[in-house]
Amino acid sequence: MAAVICGSLAFDTIMTFEGRFSEQILPDQLHILNVSFLVPALRRDFGGCAGNIAYSLKALGGTPLPMATVGNDGGEYLDRLKQLGISAEFVRQVNDTYTAQAMIMTDRDNNQITAFHPGAMMQAHITAIQPRSDIKLGIISPDGRDAMLQHAQQFKAAGIPFVFDPGQGLPMFDGKELANFVDQASWVTVNDYEGKMLSERTGWSSADISRRVQGLVVTLGAEGCEVWIDGEKTIVPPVKAAAVVDPTGCGDAWRGALLFGLEQGWSLARCAELGNRVGSLKIASRGPQNYSLAGVA
């Protein structure tokens, strides 16, 4: 069975700053902020939430169906999906814009500063979700605003259970819109910062949100996860990474594992355990799609 992955396909330009951002930014001078970071290491990777999640799910043995848009420079990414054996039937190419681009700078403490150009992603709503016998579930990950709103409605109308994981797209929505996403979704996943923002905007605590869906997961980075079901919290411990090399794409690797577990009918806690394992493997590799999951699932 397949999973529709709504989100971005993007090219990531990843830079490494060998110092600490905190040592370069003066708190009392933020009103005239003007900083420059020397980045000796730079590389360009395939990225975007839909691409990264699809990579993780495929590596685990699942069947991802990314639903996204690329620009006139997206042929290279389409070739990449073909090489990985990932279907591009729901990927549309838009010729009057560029593929989404992320410029990501990481310091020695793994803090990140990101600039993101959405490009073709802003037209992701041109592809609609339809019911299909082989599609078991889906996910709404960061994408164009219209696409996130419309795809959630379409999943619900098609009777396809889905994960709402707004990620960095969460600030685009007000409390009423976020509440509507939650009430349409089957599962909600956020990191701890996003979880606080979601609670603040909806007026619902984590326990409240978990009573409105089949389950809520709050990821805590190196501290593991909180799994909330029907108002009750379970802590899923972290998996120690062999090395901390690059955090870019760790959340997406975790999402792919979540979808794989849900496809198998696992409990949410077991899905989160696999997510923590996959995240620990990904952080030990550079780039969001360069790690191996052979024998993990």
Backbone torsions as a table, in degrees:
resi	resn	phi	psi	omega
1	MET	NA	152.0	-172.4
2	ALA	-108.8	160.1	177.2
3	ALA	-124.3	125.6	175.6
4	VAL	-82.2	126.4	-176.4
5	ILE	-113.2	100.4	179.6
6	CYS	-86.8	123.9	-178.6
7	GLY	170.9	-163.7	-174.2
8	SER	-96.6	150.6	160.7
9	LEU	-110.4	127.0	-173.1
10	ALA	-144.8	157.6	169.1
11	PHE	-96.7	128.5	-179.4
12	ASP	-103.1	122.5	169.6
13	THR	-99.8	111.9	-170.8
14	ILE	-110.4	125.0	-177.3
15	MET	-120.2	146.6	179.4
16	THR	-114.3	120.4	174.0
17	PHE	-98.9	123.6	-171.5
18	GLU	-81.3	-5.8	175.9
19	GLY	-101.1	-156.1	177.9
20	ARG	-118.4	132.7	177.3
21	PHE	-56.1	-38.6	-175.7
22	SER	-62.7	-23.9	179.9
23	GLU	-86.1	-9.8	-177.6
24	GLN	-104.5	-15.8	-175.3
25	ILE	-110.4	121.4	179.3
26	LEU	-91.0	116.7	-175.8
27	PRO	-56.9	-33.8	-177.5
28	ASP	-84.5	3.4	179.7
29	GLN	-120.2	19.5	-177.0
30	LEU	-64.0	-24.0	-179.0
31	HIS	-73.3	-13.2	176.7
32	ILE	-131.4	42.1	-175.2
33	LEU	-60.8	125.3	177.6
34	ASN	-152.5	94.8	-174.6
35	VAL	-125.4	155.7	176.7
36	SER	-136.7	133.8	-177.7
37	PHE	-115.5	127.5	174.8
38	LEU	-79.6	124.2	-176.6
39	VAL	-123.1	89.4	-178.1
40	PRO	-62.0	-29.8	-178.5
41	ALA	-107.6	131.0	179.8
42	LEU	-147.3	138.8	175.9
43	ARG	-150.4	163.6	179.7
44	ARG	-119.0	126.1	-177.0
45	ASP	-125.5	160.9	168.1
46	PHE	-75.6	134.2	-178.1
47	GLY	-150.8	-149.0	-173.4
48	GLY	88.3	143.0	-174.1
49	CYS	-59.0	-45.0	-177.6
50	ALA	-64.0	-43.0	179.2
51	GLY	-65.1	-42.7	-178.4
52	ASN	-68.3	-41.4	178.7
53	ILE	-65.5	-42.9	179.4
54	ALA	-60.8	-40.5	179.0
55	TYR	-59.6	-47.5	-179.0
56	SER	-63.5	-48.0	-178.6
57	LEU	-62.9	-42.5	179.1
58	LYS	-63.9	-41.5	-179.5
59	ALA	-63.5	-26.6	179.0
60	LEU	-85.5	-9.9	179.5
61	GLY	105.9	8.8	178.4
62	GLY	-86.7	-178.6	-179.0
63	THR	-121.4	92.7	-179.8
64	PRO	-84.8	143.8	173.1
65	LEU	-126.0	86.2	179.6
66	PRO	-64.9	135.6	175.7
67	MET	-116.2	107.7	-171.3
68	ALA	-160.1	174.9	175.6
69	THR	-125.3	144.9	173.1
70	VAL	-123.3	162.7	-178.6
71	GLY	-95.0	-163.5	-177.3
72	ASN	-69.3	-11.1	175.6
73	ASP	-101.4	15.1	-171.7
74	GLY	-88.5	-0.3	-178.6
75	GLY	-57.8	-36.8	179.4
76	GLU	-62.4	-37.5	179.9
77	TYR	-72.5	-37.9	176.6
78	LEU	-61.4	-39.6	175.9
79	ASP	-63.4	-39.7	179.2
80	ARG	-60.6	-46.4	179.1
81	LEU	-60.8	-41.6	179.0
82	LYS	-61.7	-42.1	179.6
83	GLN	-63.5	-32.6	-179.9
84	LEU	-83.1	-7.3	-177.8
85	GLY	77.2	25.6	-179.7
86	ILE	-102.7	127.5	-179.1
87	SER	-64.3	137.3	176.0
88	ALA	-111.3	23.9	-175.3
89	GLU	-65.7	-23.3	178.5
90	PHE	-105.2	14.1	176.8
91	VAL	-98.9	125.3	-179.4
92	ARG	-110.5	141.8	178.0
93	GLN	-103.5	127.9	-179.7
94	VAL	-109.9	122.6	-168.3
95	ASN	-86.9	-11.0	-175.3
96	ASP	-102.6	20.0	179.8
97	THR	-154.7	172.2	177.4
98	TYR	-91.3	159.1	167.9
99	THR	-64.1	148.6	178.3
100	ALA	-53.7	144.5	-177.2
101	GLN	-131.1	132.5	174.9
102	ALA	-118.0	129.2	174.6
103	MET	-109.1	112.2	-170.0
104	ILE	-119.7	124.3	177.3
105	MET	-115.5	128.6	-177.8
106	THR	-117.3	134.3	177.7
107	ASP	-96.6	-176.6	-173.5
108	ARG	-68.2	-17.1	177.0
109	ASP	-96.9	10.9	-178.2
110	ASN	65.8	20.6	166.4
111	ASN	-74.6	149.4	-176.8
112	GLN	-130.1	143.6	169.0
113	ILE	-118.6	125.6	-175.1
114	THR	-124.9	135.3	168.1
115	ALA	-113.6	133.3	-173.7
116	PHE	-129.6	124.1	173.8
117	HIS	-102.9	115.0	-172.5
118	PRO	-71.4	-32.7	177.7
119	GLY	49.6	-127.2	-175.8
120	ALA	-62.2	-21.3	179.8
121	MET	-56.4	-29.7	-178.1
122	MET	-68.5	-9.0	176.9
123	GLN	-110.5	19.9	-176.8
124	ALA	-64.5	-18.7	-179.0
125	HIS	-72.7	-7.3	-177.7
126	ILE	-68.1	-17.4	178.0
127	THR	-104.1	125.7	-177.2
128	ALA	-102.8	151.1	177.3
129	ILE	-87.6	130.3	177.7
130	GLN	-122.9	148.5	176.7
131	PRO	-63.4	140.6	179.2
132	ARG	-152.5	140.7	-170.1
133	SER	-63.1	-27.6	-176.4
134	ASP	-90.7	-2.6	-178.9
135	ILE	-96.1	115.4	-174.0
136	LYS	-94.8	-34.4	-177.6
137	LEU	-160.9	176.5	180.0
138	GLY	-151.4	178.9	177.1
139	ILE	-144.9	138.4	169.8
140	ILE	-101.1	106.8	175.9
141	SER	-110.0	175.0	-176.8
142	PRO	-51.5	130.3	-172.7
143	ASP	-158.8	-172.7	172.6
144	GLY	-61.1	146.4	-176.6
145	ARG	-56.9	-49.9	-178.7
146	ASP	-61.4	-40.4	-179.9
147	ALA	-62.6	-43.5	-179.2
148	MET	-62.4	-44.0	179.8
149	LEU	-64.2	-48.9	-174.9
150	GLN	-71.4	-39.1	-178.6
151	HIS	-67.8	-34.3	176.0
152	ALA	-63.0	-45.1	177.9
153	GLN	-62.2	-39.7	-178.1
154	GLN	-70.2	-39.5	174.5
155	PHE	-57.8	-47.5	-178.2
156	LYS	-61.6	-46.5	-178.7
157	ALA	-64.1	-33.5	-179.0
158	ALA	-82.2	-6.0	-178.8
159	GLY	72.3	25.9	179.8
160	ILE	-99.8	115.2	177.9
161	PRO	-63.6	141.6	-177.6
162	PHE	-142.8	158.4	175.0
163	VAL	-93.4	130.8	171.7
164	PHE	-99.5	111.3	179.0
165	ASP	-130.4	85.5	-171.1
166	PRO	-71.2	-22.5	178.6
167	GLY	50.2	-136.6	-177.6
168	GLN	-70.7	-6.1	176.0
169	GLY	-83.2	-7.8	-175.5
170	LEU	-56.3	-42.1	-177.6
171	PRO	-62.3	-13.5	179.3
172	MET	-70.5	-14.4	-170.2
173	PHE	-117.3	145.2	176.9
174	ASP	-87.1	179.3	-175.2
175	GLY	-61.3	-40.0	-179.5
176	LYS	-65.1	-42.8	-179.8
177	GLU	-66.5	-42.0	178.9
178	LEU	-65.0	-39.7	177.5
179	ALA	-61.5	-38.1	179.3
180	ASN	-67.5	-39.5	174.8
181	PHE	-57.5	-48.5	-177.7
182	VAL	-59.3	-44.4	-176.4
183	ASP	-71.3	-19.2	175.4
184	GLN	-88.3	-25.5	-173.2
185	ALA	-80.9	162.1	171.7
186	SER	-96.4	-32.8	178.0
187	TRP	-138.0	152.3	176.0
188	VAL	-127.5	134.4	174.7
189	THR	-131.5	136.3	179.8
190	VAL	-148.2	161.0	168.3
191	ASN	-86.8	177.3	-172.6
192	ASP	-63.5	-38.3	179.2
193	TYR	-67.0	-46.6	178.4
194	GLU	-62.9	-36.0	179.0
195	GLY	-61.9	-40.7	178.0
196	LYS	-65.7	-41.0	179.0
197	MET	-66.1	-40.8	178.6
198	LEU	-61.8	-43.5	178.5
199	SER	-65.3	-41.3	-179.8
200	GLU	-62.9	-42.3	-175.5
201	ARG	-78.1	-33.3	-179.9
202	THR	-90.1	-21.8	-174.1
203	GLY	80.4	9.6	-179.4
204	TRP	-107.5	137.2	173.7
205	SER	-75.9	171.0	175.7
206	SER	-58.3	-40.3	178.2
207	ALA	-62.6	-42.1	178.6
208	ASP	-61.3	-47.0	-178.7
209	ILE	-60.6	-41.3	-176.8
210	SER	-65.2	-23.8	178.3
211	ARG	-79.1	-13.2	-177.9
212	ARG	-97.2	-8.6	-178.6
213	VAL	-134.4	178.6	176.9
214	GLN	-73.6	-23.4	177.5
215	GLY	-179.8	154.0	177.0
216	LEU	-124.4	134.8	173.6
217	VAL	-119.9	130.1	173.3
218	VAL	-113.0	112.1	-179.9
219	THR	-83.1	142.8	-173.4
220	LEU	-121.1	23.9	179.3
221	GLY	63.1	-125.9	-177.5
222	ALA	-69.8	-7.7	179.9
223	GLU	-94.8	0.7	179.1
224	GLY	96.4	-140.6	-176.0
225	CYS	-142.3	153.8	164.3
226	GLU	-103.3	127.4	174.3
227	VAL	-111.0	118.5	-178.1
228	TRP	-109.1	124.2	175.7
229	ILE	-134.2	121.4	178.0
230	ASP	51.4	41.7	175.1
231	GLY	86.0	-3.5	-178.5
232	GLU	-106.6	135.9	-177.2
233	LYS	-103.8	135.3	172.1
234	THR	-123.5	133.3	176.6
235	ILE	-91.1	124.4	174.9
236	VAL	-102.6	115.8	-172.4
237	PRO	-67.9	157.2	179.2
238	PRO	-74.5	167.1	171.8
239	VAL	-113.6	122.3	-176.8
240	LYS	-67.8	130.1	179.6
241	ALA	-78.6	147.7	176.9
242	ALA	-65.9	-30.5	177.8
243	ALA	-158.1	149.0	175.7
244	VAL	-105.7	102.1	-173.1
245	VAL	-109.6	-47.0	-174.2
246	ASP	-158.5	116.2	-178.9
247	PRO	-80.4	-6.9	-176.2
248	THR	-60.1	121.6	178.1
249	GLY	88.2	2.8	-179.4
250	CYS	-63.1	-41.6	179.2
251	GLY	-63.0	-38.1	179.0
252	ASP	-69.9	-38.7	175.4
253	ALA	-59.2	-41.4	178.1
254	TRP	-62.8	-42.6	179.9
255	ARG	-61.8	-40.3	178.1
256	GLY	-60.9	-40.2	177.9
257	ALA	-66.5	-38.7	177.0
258	LEU	-58.4	-48.4	-179.3
259	LEU	-62.3	-40.0	178.7
260	PHE	-60.1	-47.3	-179.8
261	GLY	-63.5	-41.3	178.6
262	LEU	-64.1	-38.0	176.2
263	GLU	-59.8	-34.0	-178.5
264	GLN	-82.3	-7.8	-177.7
265	GLY	81.1	19.4	-179.5
266	TRP	-71.3	163.1	171.3
267	SER	-68.1	156.9	-178.7
268	LEU	-63.7	-35.5	178.4
269	ALA	-64.4	-40.4	178.8
270	ARG	-67.7	-37.2	176.0
271	CYS	-60.9	-42.8	-179.4
272	ALA	-66.0	-36.4	176.8
273	GLU	-60.4	-45.2	178.2
274	LEU	-64.7	-40.3	177.7
275	GLY	-57.9	-41.9	179.3
276	ASN	-65.5	-37.3	177.5
277	ARG	-64.9	-46.2	-177.8
278	VAL	-66.1	-41.2	177.8
279	GLY	-60.1	-37.7	-179.5
280	SER	-69.7	-29.1	176.9
281	LEU	-76.2	-40.2	-179.0
282	LYS	-65.3	-40.8	-175.3
283	ILE	-66.3	-17.1	178.8
284	ALA	-85.8	-0.6	179.9
285	SER	-123.0	149.2	177.5
286	ARG	-81.1	139.6	178.5
287	GLY	86.0	156.7	-176.0
288	PRO	-82.3	-10.5	-175.7
289	GLN	-137.1	41.3	-176.7
290	ASN	-125.4	16.9	-177.1
291	TYR	-107.3	163.0	-179.3
292	SER	-112.1	139.8	177.2
293	LEU	-121.1	25.0	-178.6
294	ALA	-57.4	124.7	177.0
295	GLY	76.8	9.0	-176.9
296	VAL	-79.1	-47.5	-175.4
297	ALA	-77.1	NA	NA
